[in-house]
């Protein structure tokens, strides 16, 4: 695939993400409570027509998307015979309020590991630790959590950005047992929570230091935020581990 074709696929994927996660109602698309939109209807939207997107383009993009952001399903007639028509939805990441959890996600009651991870930035973790409510879903329907770290754990394909620098480890069993927090899972293995997650459930924070940020034009600002993070973790009694991009500790463990 040429660079221009790759760029076109990225633009089509971004258009799909916007329409299926956030803009369907505003853009007057018929979206079900299960998040599905008929593909033929979607292809008539200007955001896709401007890229001359075809059914074959969408099928290819869905199949090759590294984070499995979309789910495509063929329609069938009353006799169960498959048609050449499709419906499509985003697997998670919605802000459309009419979408119902039970029609797109699976509610979970057990989990084989102790922790789930939320990825964020150095700037945001400062705000989170200063807040009175911990993690919030903001304008989306859910807080996104991951069973591991993208780019490090092969079984993790989505749930955080590749350039994530802060990893908040959350105690899954305490959230379920003591907090009564409902947790869902999407088909691409992202874990989702509607409720705020209090700081009490933060087990530890891993901070991946970006050396270029430290030595660049904003180095002084970054260093100040690093010191602020260390102080806030001490105040909350949260274990902080600072690592390089290979997850090797670069300063002594500041556990409490």
Secondary structure, 3 states (H helix, E strand, C coil): CCHHHHHHHHHHHHHHHHHHHHHCCCCCCCCCCCCCEEHHHHCCCHHHHCCCCCHHHHHHHHHHCCCCCEEEEEEECCCCCEEEEEEEEECCCCCCCCCCHHHCCEECCCCCCCEEEEEECHHHHHHHHHCCCCECCCCCCCEEEECCCCCCCCCCCCCCCCCCCEEEEEEHHHHHHCCCCCEEECCCCCEEECCCECHHHEEEEEEECCHHHHHCCCHHHHHHHHHHHHHHHHHHCCEEEEECCCCCECCCCCCC
